[in-house]
Amino acid sequence: MIVPNRIAVSPMAQYSADRGCPTDWHFQHLGALAVSGPGLVFIESTSVEPQGYGCSACLAMHDDEQERALSQLVQRLRAVSPAMLGLQIGHSGRKASARLPLDGNGPLPLDEGGWQVFGPSAISCGGGWPVPQELDEAGIARVRDAFVATASRAARLDLNLLELHGAHGYLLHSFLSPVSNQRRDAYGGSPENRLRLVREIVVAVRAVWPEERALGIRLNAQDWVAGGLDLADTIGIAAALKEAGCDYVCVSAGAISSEAKIPFSAGYLAPYAAEIKRSAGISTIVTGGVHDPHQAEAIVATGQADGVAIARAFLDDPRWTWRAAQALGQSVDYPFQFMRAHPQRWPLAPPRAAEPVEETSRRRVLS
Ligand SMILES: Cc1cc2nc3c(=O)[nH]c(=O)nc-3n(C[C@H](O)[C@H](O)[C@H](O)COP(=O)(O)O)c2cc1C
């Protein structure tokens, strides 16, 4: 897959869907980003079945109306942008049924309109989250079929890439991790058994997702919790999933349980991505704390990762790619409608890249 550059807009849930369908908000959010130069734009995590919704306003694609609406969104993005388009699909597992951000996040109980949550074992992720119902064999088959059905729908859309959400403590991650998976059947116990569901999903999705389009999975670099997955485990998982049909791993971090202590810092996952890339022999995208263009450039130039997926810096500044090009002395194509703001056409442009730090922080405080 050839991308115009190695900058990706990371998937970002907008909590703005209407019965799983994207709304005007999604188009303005993704449209503004897609016309601002990133090589790849991800559409947020899209649920494969109703039980998998993170909250009631999450995107989903398990019925025809949702497929039609997502198809329209993709077509509208294509009409305005040369960026490659990716879709992330997932299932929130034991972290499903959350309150909307405006209602304070956290678990939404059944008696307030929440829904039954499922996991590999009847173990809560802590922090007041409910104990999930353990998926039985029929439930596991249902989830696997739901991923395949959503991937088949995605294959009918004009997308370049599909990513499975296997991180952040959601359903697939919770099967991989011994912290949340204490099953005694073929889907738990040994590393191979804990990997079984994800591997089956990758193989089955690969069979319906066109060969010439990329398939990846987002994985936690590790769990950062006692008894959880470490980097060596993740390397083993990545190597097995490459074998099963994944083209890349997006290396990320997110809590498998309320005990997790993730050591956030700028670019902290790049060394993990490098090790996974080297040891598992798979392409990597790294996400988390990459917002300095020089650091992003160093990550891809030194081969630590094949791409960087940036989230909050794009919410802060949808034209982050333009700023990165300026900071690195590169040029990036502007849409003709925006050409009069191009540095070469606007000599009196405010010197944003060279702005003094005090000035930047003062403005942030004021806004
Ligand atoms: C508003 C918001 C929504 C997010 N939604 C998703 C999502 O749907 N899927 C996912 O894998 N990560 C999601 N993330 C995580 C980001 O993709 C990203 O990996 C994380 O924010 C770290 O990158 P950053 O430091 O550049 O923000 C979300 C992050 C934010 C800020």
The ligand as an SDF file (V2000), in Angstrom:
LIG
                    3D

 31 33  0  0  0  0  0  0  0  0999 V2000
  -11.2460   11.5600   21.3670 C   0  0  0  0  0  0  0  0  0  0  0  0
  -10.4620   10.2920   21.2230 C   0  0  0  0  0  0  0  0  0  0  0  0
  -11.0840    9.1540   20.7500 C   0  0  0  0  0  0  0  0  0  0  0  0
  -10.3620    7.9660   20.5620 C   0  0  0  0  0  0  0  0  0  0  0  0
  -10.9670    6.8900   19.9780 N   0  0  0  0  0  0  0  0  0  0  0  0
  -10.2280    5.8050   19.6400 C   0  0  0  0  0  0  0  0  0  0  0  0
  -10.7810    4.7590   18.8650 C   0  0  0  0  0  0  0  0  0  0  0  0
  -11.9150    4.8060   18.3850 O   0  0  0  0  0  0  0  0  0  0  0  0
   -9.9860    3.6850   18.6180 N   0  0  0  0  0  0  0  0  0  0  0  0
   -8.6850    3.6020   19.0710 C   0  0  0  0  0  0  0  0  0  0  0  0
   -8.0060    2.6020   18.8340 O   0  0  0  0  0  0  0  0  0  0  0  0
   -8.1380    4.6140   19.7600 N   0  0  0  0  0  0  0  0  0  0  0  0
   -8.8590    5.7040   20.0400 C   0  0  0  0  0  0  0  0  0  0  0  0
   -8.2690    6.7570   20.6750 N   0  0  0  0  0  0  0  0  0  0  0  0
   -6.8270    6.6970   20.9590 C   0  0  0  0  0  0  0  0  0  0  0  0
   -6.0580    7.4020   19.8310 C   0  0  0  0  0  0  0  0  0  0  0  0
   -6.2630    6.7830   18.5810 O   0  0  0  0  0  0  0  0  0  0  0  0
   -4.5550    7.4730   20.1250 C   0  0  0  0  0  0  0  0  0  0  0  0
   -3.9820    6.1980   19.9810 O   0  0  0  0  0  0  0  0  0  0  0  0
   -4.2550    8.0180   21.5090 C   0  0  0  0  0  0  0  0  0  0  0  0
   -5.0130    9.1890   21.7620 O   0  0  0  0  0  0  0  0  0  0  0  0
   -2.7690    8.3590   21.6610 C   0  0  0  0  0  0  0  0  0  0  0  0
   -2.3510    9.2350   20.6480 O   0  0  0  0  0  0  0  0  0  0  0  0
   -2.1510   10.8160   20.8660 P   0  0  0  0  0  0  0  0  0  0  0  0
   -1.1410   10.9710   22.0010 O   0  0  0  0  0  0  0  0  0  0  0  0
   -1.6170   11.2930   19.5500 O   0  0  0  0  0  0  0  0  0  0  0  0
   -3.4600   11.4120   21.2430 O   0  0  0  0  0  0  0  0  0  0  0  0
   -8.9900    7.9280   20.8940 C   0  0  0  0  0  0  0  0  0  0  0  0
   -8.3730    9.0800   21.4010 C   0  0  0  0  0  0  0  0  0  0  0  0
   -9.0740   10.2520   21.5510 C   0  0  0  0  0  0  0  0  0  0  0  0
   -8.3510   11.4730   22.0600 C   0  0  0  0  0  0  0  0  0  0  0  0
  1  2  1  0
  2  3  1  0
  2 30  2  0
  3  4  2  0
  4  5  1  0
  4 28  1  0
  5  6  2  0
  6  7  1  0
  6 13  1  0
  7  8  2  0
  7  9  1  0
  9 10  1  0
 10 11  2  0
 10 12  1  0
 12 13  2  0
 13 14  1  0
 14 15  1  0
 14 28  1  0
 15 16  1  0
 16 17  1  0
 16 18  1  0
 18 19  1  0
 18 20  1  0
 20 21  1  0
 20 22  1  0
 22 23  1  0
 23 24  1  0
 24 25  2  0
 24 26  1  0
 24 27  1  0
 28 29  2  0
 29 30  1  0
 30 31  1  0
M  END
$$$$
